[in-house]
Structures are given as C-alpha cells and as structure tokens.
Amino acid sequence: MTQEPKGSATEEATRPEPLEPHADRLSPNHPHYREIMREHDAALERGEFGYLDPQTGLFVMTATFHLRRGKCCHNGCRHCPYVGAKEDA
C-alpha cells in the first residue's frame, strides 16, 4: 500500500523538467544512469513513491514524491525537482 506524502501542492519553484534529475545529483554521464532512470520511471508508472537503487539497494524517493511534498528537504535527494530551480528561473 502506497502512502500519500504530506502536502499535495507545489510550494517551491521547480526546474523546467522536474522529473529529470539535476546533473549535480545524477549526471547523465553516470555509468548506471540509464538503469537508474529505468527503475525511477518504472516506479512512477506503478504509482510508487520510490524504488530500490539497482547498485546499492538503497530506497530512493521519486521526483513525484518530492513534488507532492511541496518543498526541498535539503538532504541531497537524487530526484529533487527543486535543486537548481532558482538558477533556471
């Protein structure tokens, strides 16, 4: 059963493409970028708020989870849609 995160509206500005990770958090040149993004996108399709990192086995929150949360938690999350938003504005 998937739990709904608190907050349902975006409160902070996001990057133009919030479902794509900021290059500072996950570079497109990362050796496992495609595999990681496949897992992320599969979790989104299933309506889940996270996935297991294919390399480390750690649970990683999706961009959708962060969007529904409504603000950055400043924990360095891989899929944070708020990272770099101000510099893109």
Secondary structure by P-SEA (a helix, b strand, c coil): cccccccccccccccccccccccccccccccaaaaaaaaaaaaaaaccccccccccccccccaaaaaaacccccccccccccccccccc
